[in-house]
Amino acid sequence: MTAQPAPGADAEAFWTARYGDAPIWSGAPNASLVDTVAPLAPTRSDHPLRALDLGSGEGGDALWLAAQGWHVTAVDIASNALARGRTEAERVGLGDRVTWVQADLATWDTDDRFDLVAASFLHSSVSFPRTAVLRRATRLVAPGGRLVVVGHAGSPSWASHGEHAHAEPLVGPAEQVKQLALDDRWTVEVAELHTRHIAAPDGSPATLEDSVVLVRRD
């Protein structure tokens, strides 16, 4: 079993080391995000629709959103991950559609407001105030905009006890909605589990359960 980092380990150092010296991104966006957000693709309007990708990593979701027509701000703590995303954006002709921001989401905030805020698998093995970050994210959604949260609802089917530890417990969609502490300006559009059939590290069939929540600010 891979040793888990201490809960108080430095987050920037941990994630910079996690991304390392070579790409770890598969090249595909997160499937549950795509399934949920694809119907929301921007149509022509008098202003560009803006998306915020929280914990963007190497940019898989950010680049997919940009390719759908969103103008994306991608935020992550790991500068090496962001550099790879920026390089790929330029390579595929999306460099003018993505702004890359290196920051710690535990403290990062902005005066900007977005038509879509996305947080996919915003989990951490080191101390990270996930619930507080997601509640702050609701304040970044413009009126009429949406927040989508995709997370692990449980450990992978192949994982032994203690593997894939996270700083906060994994929750299902109903509990995720409750944690957001939404007021009556919000409408819950999706709160469900998505089961993904994948291959385990040894190649055997396996499943993952994603918690998917989509809420709209009225």
N, C-alpha and C positions, 0 to 999 in steps of 0.2 A: 504494500500500500504506500502511496506517495505521502510523505510527511506533510501535514497541514501547517500553514503559517500561524504564528501566534496572533491572537485576535487584535493585539495592539500594533502589529507590524505596519510600517509606513506604506500607505496605499499607493502612492506614486511609484515607489521603488518596487512594490510587489507587482503591479500591473505592467510596468516597463519590463521587468524580468520575465513576466508571463508571456508577453508578446515577443521577446527575444530579438534575435538577429535575422530571422527569416519569417515570411508570411505564414500565418496559421489559418487565415480565412479561406473557406472553401470556394469562394467566388459567388455563392448564392445568398440571397437575403433570407431572413427567417420566414419559414413557410407560413406560420400562423399569422404573422404580420401581413404578409402578402394577401392571404385569404381574406383578412379583415379589412384591409385598407384599399385593396384594388377597386372596389365599387365607389370609392370616394375620390378617384382620380380627378384632378382639377379640370374644369372646363374653362373656356376663354372668359375672361372677366376684365374689368377696368383696372385691376391691380393684380400683380403676381401673388398667388397663394403661397404662404410660407409654412414650412414644416420645421420642427425641432426634433432632433434625434439625440436622446439622452443616453450616454454610455455607448457611443457609436463604434468603438473599437476601430477595426481596419476599414469600416465604411460600407459594409455589405448592404445594410438597410438604407443608409443615406444615399448611396448611388442608385439603388432601385427607386427610391422616392424621387430623386432628381430626374431619372429617366421617365417617370410618369408625369412630369411637368411641375413638380413642386420646386420651390426655391428653399434649399435646406441649410439649416445651421446644425452642424454635427459637433457634439461636445464629448470629450473623453479626457481622462487623466493621463493617458500614456502617449507621449509625444511620438514614439516610434510607430505606434498604431496609426495615429493621425497622418504621419508622413506617408505611410503606404496608401492610405485612402486618398490623400491629395494626389499622389502620383498616378493612381489608377483613374481618378476623375479626369485628370489631364489627358491620359492616354485614350480614354473613350469619348472625349469631347464634352465632358460635363463640368469642366473646371469652373465655369462661370455660374454654375447653379448650386455649388456647395461652398459654404464658409466653414472652415475648420477651426475649432476653439479648444485649446488645451486648458483644462480647468478641473478642479476637484468638485464634483457634484454635491458633496457634503456641504459646501459653502457657496457654490456658484449661484448667481442670480442675474437677472437682466431686466431692463425696462421694456424690452421688446415683447410683443404679443404675437401668437402664432395661430394659424388656422388648424394646424394639426401638431400635437405633441405626442411623440412616440417613445416608449421605454420598453425595450425588448430584453428580457433576461437580465434585468438590472439587479443581479445578485453578486455578492462578493464573499470571498473566503476570509477577508480581513474586516475589521470593524467598519460598518457603513450604515448610516441612518436612512435606510431605504424608504421606510414609511414617511418620514419627514420630507425626503426629497420628492416623493410622488405627490404629497400634499402641496408642496411648494409649486410643483409642476402645474397643478390645477389653476394657479393664479396666472400662469403664462399663456393660457388658452384665451383667444379672442372670442367675443360674443359670436355665437353660431359655429364656433370651432369644436374640435374634438380632442380627447385624450385617449390613446390606446396603450394598454399595459399588457404585455405578454410575459408570462413568467413560468418557471417550473412549478408544477403543482405537487411534485414529489420527485424522489430520486429515480434515476434510470432503473429499468427492470433488472439490469445485470449488476447493479451496485451492491456491494456488501455494506453492512452496517458501519457507519462512520465515514464512508467515502462521500465526496461531493458535499462537504459541510459548508454551510453558509452562515453569515453573521446574524441573519434574522431567519426565523422559521419560514418554510415554504407554505403558501396558503392557496386555497382554491379561489374561484372567481367570486363567490358570495362574500367570503372574508376579505378579498381584495377590495371589493366595492365598499365594504364597511370601513376599512382602513383609510380610504380616501376622504372620509368625513365630508361628503358632498352636501351642499345645501339645496334648497328647492329651485335653484337656477339650472340644475343639471337633470338630464334624462339618461337613464341607463339603456343603451341600445343593444349591447351584447354583454353577457356574463355567462361564459360556458367553458367546458373543458374540450380541448382538441387532443385526440390521440394520434400520435405520429408513429408509424411503423418504420423502423430503421434497423441497421445492423449494429450489433454490439461490437466492442473492440476485437472479440475473437471471431467475428464474422457470423455469429448465430443471430436468428431473428430476435428483435427486441422492440420494446415500445417506450415512448415518452409521453407523459401527460402535460399539456400546456394549459395554463390558466389564461383565458383571454377575456379582457374587459375593454369595452368601448363605451365612452360616455360623451354626451354632447352638452355643451354649455348653451343654454337658451338665450 
